[in-house]
Amino acid sequence: MFRLEKITTSHSCYGFVERLWLDAFPGNERRDEADQRHNTDHNPLFSCLLALEDGHPAGMFTLWDFRDFTYCEHFATDPAVRGRGLGAKIVSEVMAMTGKPLVLEVEMPADEMSRRRIGFYERCGLVCHHGFEYVQPPYRPGDAPLPMKLMSSPGLKASDLAAAAAAIHQKVYNVAD
């Protein structure tokens, strides 16, 4: 049985989520742990979701709940359960749960792993906006911005993507466009 549960840092499985997040994302693709914990416990736009499979921690999904869309900031499954369809279940459940278009950043399709990741999200029903120029602002002073691609639920127009990118930059990365 699969389920998603919103958690805070006091949850007994938060350590699992934090370790998975740290292992899955390099430092230039995530904020520092103290800021992440603060968002998890205090930011009303932010949710840290624990994925449970048969009652065992199996993945994590962090999202930002904006008025017109949901932004997936980080998503990972435990390497021990990969290849069993859990990732697709998590993405599907988040989209059903929020009832809003889902927007996320993916690495440029420069290598096999990044192309596979884009393919995964496409199989989940998302669209890669190859013609939309997007740069992820740095999480930390001194880090470089990262060229990325935006993916989203189908049907978002360029103006929707531009508005989403501006909201993400402002609320997630604390920079004005």
Backbone bond lengths (Angstrom), bond angles and torsions (degrees), N, CA, C in turn:
res aa  C-N    CA-C-N  psi(-1)  N-CA   C-N-CA  omega(-1)  CA-C   N-CA-C  phi
1 M - - - 1.458 - - 1.535 108.67 -
2 F 1.315 115.10 138.20 1.457 122.85 -176.56 1.523 109.86 -113.49
3 R 1.331 116.33 142.44 1.467 119.85 171.42 1.517 109.75 -157.92
4 L 1.326 114.89 156.90 1.458 123.12 174.56 1.515 107.98 -109.99
5 E 1.318 115.27 140.70 1.460 120.73 -179.08 1.520 109.16 -135.33
6 K 1.333 115.98 127.89 1.460 119.75 174.63 1.521 107.79 -73.89
7 I 1.356 115.47 131.15 1.459 118.85 -177.85 1.529 110.89 -129.19
8 T 1.322 114.71 165.08 1.462 122.71 171.84 1.532 107.32 -117.52
9 T 1.317 115.88 179.66 1.466 119.60 -177.91 1.527 112.59 -68.55
10 S 1.322 118.25 -15.40 1.471 120.09 178.60 1.531 112.07 -83.11
11 H 1.314 118.21 -7.87 1.463 121.57 179.75 1.531 109.86 -67.21
12 S 1.296 117.21 143.29 1.469 121.57 -177.80 1.532 112.88 -61.88
13 C 1.329 118.15 -21.61 1.469 121.16 -179.66 1.526 113.38 -100.45
14 Y 1.342 117.65 6.38 1.460 117.40 -179.77 1.529 111.61 -62.08
15 G 1.304 118.55 -36.15 1.463 121.28 177.09 1.522 111.75 -58.35
16 F 1.333 117.23 -40.36 1.470 121.17 175.85 1.523 110.22 -60.58
17 V 1.332 116.63 -47.53 1.465 121.55 -178.88 1.524 110.35 -61.11
18 E 1.321 117.04 -46.46 1.457 120.50 -178.52 1.533 111.19 -64.36
19 R 1.317 118.13 -42.38 1.472 120.29 178.37 1.521 111.20 -63.39
20 L 1.325 117.05 -42.90 1.462 121.10 178.84 1.524 110.21 -62.51
21 W 1.323 116.85 -43.16 1.468 122.77 178.54 1.523 110.58 -61.94
22 L 1.320 117.22 -46.48 1.465 121.22 179.93 1.529 111.81 -64.88
23 D 1.323 116.79 -38.89 1.466 120.71 179.78 1.521 112.65 -72.48
24 A 1.327 117.29 -33.07 1.464 121.14 -173.37 1.523 113.93 -85.32
25 F 1.329 117.36 -23.04 1.467 119.87 -174.03 1.524 111.10 -126.34
26 P 1.335 116.55 127.35 1.472 119.22 176.63 1.524 110.24 -66.50
27 G 1.313 116.47 161.09 1.458 122.14 -176.61 1.511 114.74 -54.44
28 N 1.326 118.30 -33.41 1.464 119.37 -179.22 1.526 112.45 -78.26
29 E 1.342 118.02 -3.02 1.466 121.33 177.81 1.520 112.39 -113.62
30 R 1.332 116.68 18.38 1.466 119.87 178.42 1.530 110.00 -157.24
31 R 1.330 115.04 156.71 1.463 120.31 176.32 1.526 109.11 -79.24
32 D 1.308 117.51 175.08 1.466 118.10 178.56 1.533 109.72 -75.61
33 E 1.309 115.39 162.45 1.465 121.32 -172.96 1.522 112.98 -60.40
34 A 1.326 117.50 -39.54 1.468 119.96 -178.63 1.531 110.66 -63.00
35 D 1.322 117.11 -42.54 1.470 120.31 178.08 1.524 111.16 -66.28
36 Q 1.332 116.28 -37.72 1.470 119.90 178.54 1.528 110.19 -64.44
37 R 1.310 116.25 -43.30 1.471 119.92 178.47 1.527 110.86 -63.75
38 H 1.333 116.05 -40.16 1.464 119.44 178.19 1.530 110.55 -60.98
39 N 1.337 117.20 -47.40 1.466 119.95 177.85 1.519 110.98 -59.22
40 T 1.323 116.45 -44.22 1.463 121.08 -178.15 1.521 111.48 -58.69
41 D 1.309 116.85 -39.62 1.468 120.27 -175.97 1.525 114.85 -92.76
42 H 1.356 117.78 -23.61 1.466 117.90 -168.44 1.522 116.76 -130.73
43 N 1.321 119.36 -14.75 1.463 119.91 -175.83 1.523 109.81 -89.16
44 P 1.333 118.42 115.60 1.463 120.27 -176.45 1.539 114.28 -66.90
45 L 1.328 118.16 -18.90 1.464 120.55 178.12 1.529 112.44 -84.29
46 F 1.329 117.15 -16.83 1.462 123.30 -170.79 1.523 111.25 -102.97
47 S 1.327 115.61 139.55 1.465 120.79 173.55 1.520 109.49 -134.06
48 C 1.313 114.91 136.65 1.461 122.59 173.82 1.527 106.16 -106.79
49 L 1.325 115.83 116.83 1.456 120.80 -177.87 1.523 110.42 -108.15
50 L 1.306 115.48 134.64 1.459 123.65 174.51 1.519 107.40 -100.32
51 A 1.329 117.12 129.16 1.465 121.62 174.30 1.518 107.99 -95.08
52 L 1.315 115.20 127.33 1.458 121.68 178.53 1.522 109.28 -115.26
53 E 1.320 116.38 133.39 1.459 122.54 175.82 1.524 106.38 -120.83
54 D 1.326 115.74 117.34 1.469 121.05 -176.71 1.528 111.60 53.30
55 G 1.333 115.76 37.44 1.456 122.08 177.13 1.515 115.49 81.54
56 H 1.340 117.72 -0.50 1.462 121.73 -178.70 1.523 110.58 -106.51
57 P 1.339 118.87 140.28 1.462 120.54 177.17 1.531 109.98 -60.71
58 A 1.337 115.50 132.08 1.466 119.37 -175.15 1.527 113.29 -137.06
59 G 1.332 117.93 -12.82 1.450 119.32 -178.96 1.512 111.84 -172.40
60 M 1.331 114.44 176.28 1.464 120.77 179.25 1.529 108.83 -145.14
61 F 1.324 114.77 153.27 1.462 122.29 179.53 1.518 106.26 -149.41
62 T 1.334 117.82 121.09 1.459 119.60 174.41 1.516 108.28 -108.60
63 L 1.306 115.15 138.17 1.460 119.58 -177.67 1.516 111.10 -138.71
64 W 1.330 112.59 157.56 1.460 122.39 174.22 1.522 106.19 -117.21
65 D 1.329 115.96 128.04 1.456 122.04 -176.53 1.528 109.70 -97.71
66 F 1.326 115.74 97.36 1.458 121.74 176.54 1.530 109.03 -92.96
67 R 1.309 116.46 165.70 1.464 120.59 -176.55 1.527 112.37 -57.20
68 D 1.345 117.06 -45.70 1.457 120.53 -172.21 1.523 114.84 -106.41
69 F 1.319 118.27 -3.28 1.459 121.01 -178.47 1.523 109.56 -161.48
70 T 1.316 114.47 166.02 1.458 122.39 173.29 1.519 107.23 -112.38
71 Y 1.315 116.28 132.08 1.461 121.41 178.66 1.523 109.18 -104.56
72 C 1.316 116.63 122.14 1.459 122.22 173.92 1.512 107.79 -86.56
73 E 1.327 116.56 111.78 1.454 118.78 179.12 1.529 111.24 -85.80
74 H 1.320 117.58 -48.65 1.460 121.17 179.90 1.523 109.97 -140.82
75 F 1.324 114.35 141.60 1.458 121.54 -179.19 1.519 108.30 -149.72
76 A 1.317 116.46 128.75 1.464 120.13 178.36 1.522 109.30 -154.94
77 T 1.319 114.81 150.73 1.464 120.63 172.20 1.519 108.33 -114.97
78 D 1.305 114.53 153.53 1.456 121.07 177.16 1.528 108.26 -60.48
79 P 1.340 118.15 130.83 1.464 119.89 179.63 1.531 113.34 -53.32
80 A 1.329 117.59 -28.23 1.466 120.70 -178.91 1.525 113.26 -67.72
81 V 1.341 117.74 -19.10 1.474 119.64 -177.71 1.527 112.92 -114.49
82 R 1.320 117.82 5.46 1.464 120.13 -178.75 1.521 111.17 -67.03
83 G 1.322 114.58 149.99 1.457 120.34 178.59 1.522 114.14 87.39
84 R 1.315 117.47 6.12 1.475 122.04 -178.65 1.522 113.17 -109.72
85 G 1.333 116.79 6.31 1.464 119.90 178.55 1.513 114.64 88.95
86 L 1.326 118.40 1.71 1.467 120.49 -178.55 1.517 111.61 -64.40
87 G 1.331 118.16 -40.90 1.460 120.59 -179.37 1.513 112.11 -57.82
88 A 1.328 116.47 -44.56 1.469 120.38 178.52 1.526 110.97 -64.00
89 K 1.336 117.02 -37.37 1.475 120.37 177.42 1.527 110.08 -62.66
90 I 1.327 116.26 -42.16 1.463 120.44 -178.36 1.526 109.94 -63.41
91 V 1.323 117.71 -49.54 1.470 121.13 -179.42 1.526 109.91 -60.25
92 S 1.326 117.49 -45.44 1.462 121.40 179.84 1.523 111.61 -61.31
93 E 1.322 116.90 -44.04 1.463 121.15 -179.74 1.526 111.46 -64.94
94 V 1.330 117.49 -41.31 1.469 119.92 178.54 1.528 109.82 -62.43
95 M 1.335 117.21 -44.42 1.471 119.62 -179.84 1.528 110.83 -63.18
96 A 1.325 117.42 -40.38 1.464 120.68 178.48 1.527 110.94 -68.37
97 M 1.307 116.38 -40.95 1.460 122.67 -177.13 1.533 111.71 -64.82
98 T 1.334 117.05 -41.89 1.458 119.67 -175.78 1.522 112.37 -85.51
99 G 1.328 116.79 -31.05 1.469 120.76 -179.27 1.522 113.80 67.81
100 K 1.320 116.46 17.83 1.465 121.13 -178.73 1.526 108.46 -124.62
101 P 1.338 117.23 161.67 1.457 118.67 173.04 1.526 110.31 -58.90
102 L 1.328 115.72 142.42 1.458 121.87 177.67 1.517 108.50 -99.95
103 V 1.331 116.44 134.23 1.465 123.17 177.60 1.520 107.31 -125.41
104 L 1.328 116.52 137.88 1.459 120.66 176.78 1.516 110.60 -150.27
105 E 1.326 114.92 161.63 1.465 122.63 177.20 1.526 108.26 -99.88
106 V 1.321 116.11 142.08 1.462 121.50 171.90 1.517 108.60 -132.48
107 E 1.332 114.94 155.01 1.459 120.15 177.60 1.526 109.37 -63.20
108 M 1.296 115.27 156.92 1.457 120.75 174.67 1.534 107.92 -59.84
109 P 1.339 117.80 144.11 1.462 120.12 -178.18 1.530 112.12 -75.75
110 A 1.311 116.20 66.12 1.460 121.87 -172.60 1.530 113.17 -98.38
111 D 1.326 117.05 -16.72 1.462 119.48 -179.41 1.531 109.13 -143.53
112 E 1.312 115.29 175.60 1.469 120.59 -176.33 1.530 111.89 -59.55
113 M 1.327 117.51 -43.55 1.465 120.45 -177.67 1.526 111.34 -64.36
114 S 1.316 117.80 -44.10 1.472 119.28 -179.78 1.532 110.64 -67.50
115 R 1.324 118.20 -36.42 1.472 120.50 176.40 1.529 110.86 -66.80
116 R 1.318 116.72 -38.15 1.472 120.01 177.10 1.523 110.92 -64.86
117 R 1.335 116.63 -39.52 1.470 120.52 179.57 1.527 110.05 -63.71
118 I 1.329 116.93 -44.62 1.470 120.49 177.35 1.522 109.50 -61.24
119 G 1.334 117.17 -43.52 1.469 120.94 178.10 1.519 112.23 -59.78
120 F 1.338 117.30 -39.55 1.464 120.90 176.94 1.528 110.56 -58.29
121 Y 1.323 115.81 -49.79 1.469 119.15 -178.44 1.526 111.04 -66.29
122 E 1.313 118.00 -34.93 1.471 120.04 176.04 1.527 110.31 -64.02
123 R 1.318 118.25 -40.12 1.473 120.89 176.58 1.524 111.15 -65.00
124 C 1.332 116.73 -24.94 1.473 121.23 175.96 1.531 111.59 -80.97
125 G 1.337 116.86 -1.34 1.461 120.76 177.28 1.511 115.22 99.80
126 L 1.336 117.94 3.31 1.457 120.34 179.84 1.524 110.32 -87.22
127 V 1.321 115.35 160.21 1.457 123.31 -177.88 1.522 108.47 -115.75
128 C 1.343 116.65 134.42 1.460 120.80 175.60 1.523 108.43 -91.01
129 H 1.312 117.15 126.14 1.462 122.88 -177.32 1.525 108.97 -93.98
130 H 1.339 114.75 77.54 1.462 120.72 -175.75 1.526 112.12 -62.30
131 G 1.320 118.22 -30.40 1.457 120.53 -177.65 1.516 114.10 -85.34
132 F 1.312 117.76 -4.31 1.466 121.64 -178.07 1.523 108.74 -95.26
133 E 1.312 116.59 117.96 1.466 121.37 179.27 1.529 109.45 -76.05
134 Y 1.325 116.36 126.52 1.458 120.57 -178.24 1.532 109.23 -143.26
135 V 1.317 115.55 139.04 1.457 121.89 176.47 1.520 108.01 -129.77
136 Q 1.328 115.39 128.53 1.455 120.22 175.85 1.529 108.02 -80.05
137 P 1.330 117.17 121.29 1.468 118.76 176.59 1.528 110.05 -63.63
138 P 1.322 117.33 156.12 1.466 119.03 178.50 1.524 111.29 -69.17
139 Y 1.314 115.08 145.15 1.463 120.59 175.38 1.526 111.41 -74.89
140 R 1.338 116.80 -29.88 1.460 121.16 -174.86 1.523 110.70 -126.28
141 P 1.322 117.48 146.79 1.464 119.45 173.88 1.533 109.99 -56.93
142 G 1.311 115.80 138.07 1.453 120.70 179.93 1.514 114.63 92.70
143 D 1.344 117.38 -20.39 1.463 120.27 175.37 1.527 109.00 -78.43
144 A 1.301 116.29 153.06 1.468 121.49 179.41 1.520 110.47 -86.47
145 P 1.333 117.08 149.30 1.461 119.40 171.80 1.531 109.22 -64.68
146 L 1.341 116.09 154.12 1.461 121.06 -178.43 1.522 110.96 -115.73
147 P 1.327 118.42 122.51 1.469 118.87 172.42 1.533 108.47 -65.35
148 M 1.303 116.02 130.99 1.461 122.33 -178.18 1.520 108.57 -137.45
149 K 1.318 115.07 177.29 1.450 123.05 170.78 1.517 107.30 -117.41
150 L 1.332 115.85 147.32 1.457 120.09 171.83 1.515 108.14 -96.53
151 M 1.320 115.53 140.99 1.453 122.27 171.38 1.520 106.06 -122.61
152 S 1.336 115.67 152.57 1.453 118.77 -179.13 1.514 110.94 -155.51
153 S 1.307 114.18 169.43 1.456 120.26 168.24 1.519 107.31 -58.81
154 P 1.333 118.11 152.12 1.470 120.01 -179.56 1.529 111.77 -61.88
155 G 1.326 114.91 155.22 1.454 120.55 171.34 1.516 115.95 97.15
156 L 1.328 118.42 -7.56 1.460 118.50 178.68 1.528 109.51 -77.09
157 K 1.318 115.59 132.92 1.464 121.66 178.47 1.533 109.32 -87.13
158 A 1.327 115.29 168.76 1.469 120.45 179.34 1.530 110.70 -56.89
159 S 1.336 117.15 -38.43 1.468 119.32 179.72 1.524 110.98 -67.01
160 D 1.353 118.00 -34.81 1.467 121.43 175.90 1.527 110.31 -65.01
161 L 1.343 115.65 -42.45 1.464 120.16 179.90 1.520 111.01 -65.04
162 A 1.318 116.48 -41.20 1.465 120.16 179.22 1.525 110.42 -63.11
163 A 1.320 116.80 -42.61 1.470 120.43 178.41 1.531 110.53 -66.06
164 A 1.340 117.44 -40.51 1.459 121.30 178.19 1.524 110.19 -63.58
165 A 1.335 116.89 -46.05 1.467 120.85 179.78 1.524 110.66 -59.28
166 A 1.328 117.18 -42.91 1.466 120.70 179.52 1.533 110.78 -63.64
167 A 1.324 117.33 -42.46 1.470 120.82 179.53 1.524 110.75 -65.43
168 I 1.334 117.05 -41.81 1.467 121.42 178.66 1.525 110.00 -62.59
169 H 1.317 116.43 -47.00 1.471 119.90 179.82 1.530 110.59 -58.83
170 Q 1.337 116.50 -43.70 1.462 120.26 -176.69 1.529 112.34 -70.02
171 K 1.328 117.61 -50.64 1.468 120.46 -171.95 1.530 113.81 -86.40
172 V 1.328 117.48 -36.81 1.457 120.76 -176.11 1.529 111.53 -85.25
173 Y 1.349 114.83 -45.41 1.463 120.04 -174.43 1.530 113.53 -102.98
174 N 1.332 116.59 -4.97 1.468 122.19 178.48 1.519 113.42 58.95
175 V 1.330 116.78 40.59 1.453 121.47 175.29 1.529 108.45 -129.18
176 A 1.299 115.99 144.74 1.466 121.22 176.74 1.527 108.69 -93.49
177 D 1.306 115.24 140.84 1.487 119.81 176.13 1.500 111.05 -81.70
